[in-house]
Amino acid sequence: MKYDVDKLGYYEIYDNIIDAIAREKQIKAGSRKKKIALIESVNNDWNDLYFDMI
């Protein structure tokens, strides 16, 4: 794997793929600081959310 990612720290669910892609682009365009703040706003302890999602 390129980034060796093994935990899910944040996710959003959308019914519409166009909205999901637009949101992904919005998040990717933000600074690292904003991305960390977004994760910590819902997952302050940086737990693996994979099993919560499925």
PARONU-784787 format. One record per residue (C-alpha): residue in three letters; x, y, z. Coordinates in nm, 3 decimals. Each point is the difference from the previous one (the first is absolute). Example, Ala and Ser with C-alpha at 12.3 -4.5 7.8 and 13.67 -1.06 7.14 Angstrom:
BEGIN
@type=Ala, X=1.230, Y=-0.450, Z=0.780;
@type=Ser, X=0.137, Y=0.344, Z=-0.066;
//
This chain:
BEGIN
@type=Met, X=0.000, Y=0.000, Z=0.000;
@type=Lys, X=0.117, Y=0.348, Z=-0.077;
@type=Tyr, X=-0.110, Y=0.164, Z=0.326;
@type=Asp, X=-0.023, Y=-0.305, Z=0.231;
@type=Val, X=-0.342, Y=0.107, Z=0.129;
@type=Asp, X=-0.161, Y=-0.247, Z=0.239;
@type=Lys, X=-0.259, Y=0.205, Z=0.195;
@type=Leu, X=-0.313, Y=0.195, Z=-0.088;
@type=Gly, X=-0.001, Y=0.329, Z=0.190;
@type=Tyr, X=-0.281, Y=0.188, Z=-0.171;
@type=Tyr, X=-0.278, Y=-0.061, Z=-0.250;
@type=Glu, X=-0.316, Y=0.158, Z=-0.134;
@type=Ile, X=-0.294, Y=-0.179, Z=-0.162;
@type=Tyr, X=-0.178, Y=0.138, Z=-0.307;
@type=Asp, X=-0.294, Y=-0.124, Z=-0.204;
@type=Asn, X=0.121, Y=0.181, Z=-0.311;
@type=Ile, X=0.341, Y=-0.082, Z=-0.152;
@type=Ile, X=0.032, Y=0.351, Z=-0.148;
@type=Asp, X=-0.035, Y=0.154, Z=0.346;
@type=Ala, X=0.250, Y=-0.249, Z=0.144;
@type=Ile, X=0.260, Y=0.079, Z=-0.265;
@type=Ala, X=-0.049, Y=0.374, Z=0.044;
@type=Arg, X=0.049, Y=-0.035, Z=0.376;
@type=Glu, X=0.311, Y=-0.214, Z=-0.048;
@type=Lys, X=0.152, Y=0.267, Z=-0.225;
@type=Gln, X=-0.088, Y=0.268, Z=0.254;
@type=Ile, X=0.172, Y=-0.193, Z=0.280;
@type=Lys, X=0.306, Y=-0.081, Z=-0.213;
@type=Ala, X=0.042, Y=0.369, Z=-0.087;
@type=Gly, X=0.018, Y=0.097, Z=0.367;
@type=Ser, X=0.312, Y=0.029, Z=0.209;
@type=Arg, X=0.129, Y=-0.282, Z=0.217;
@type=Lys, X=-0.096, Y=0.208, Z=0.306;
@type=Lys, X=-0.363, Y=0.020, Z=-0.119;
@type=Lys, X=-0.008, Y=-0.375, Z=-0.072;
@type=Ile, X=0.128, Y=-0.079, Z=0.348;
@type=Ala, X=-0.257, Y=0.235, Z=0.155;
@type=Leu, X=-0.275, Y=-0.172, Z=-0.203;
@type=Ile, X=0.106, Y=-0.344, Z=0.123;
@type=Glu, X=0.033, Y=0.115, Z=0.360;
@type=Ser, X=-0.344, Y=0.164, Z=-0.010;
@type=Val, X=-0.158, Y=-0.348, Z=-0.018;
@type=Asn, X=0.282, Y=-0.234, Z=0.107;
@type=Asn, X=0.212, Y=0.180, Z=0.257;
@type=Asp, X=0.174, Y=-0.319, Z=0.113;
@type=Trp, X=0.084, Y=-0.107, Z=-0.357;
@type=Asn, X=-0.172, Y=-0.336, Z=0.041;
@type=Asp, X=-0.036, Y=-0.237, Z=-0.294;
@type=Leu, X=-0.357, Y=0.058, Z=-0.126;
@type=Tyr, X=-0.013, Y=-0.287, Z=-0.247;
@type=Phe, X=-0.215, Y=-0.226, Z=0.215;
@type=Asp, X=-0.235, Y=0.288, Z=0.085;
@type=Met, X=-0.059, Y=0.055, Z=-0.370;
@type=Ile, X=-0.081, Y=-0.360, Z=-0.103;
//
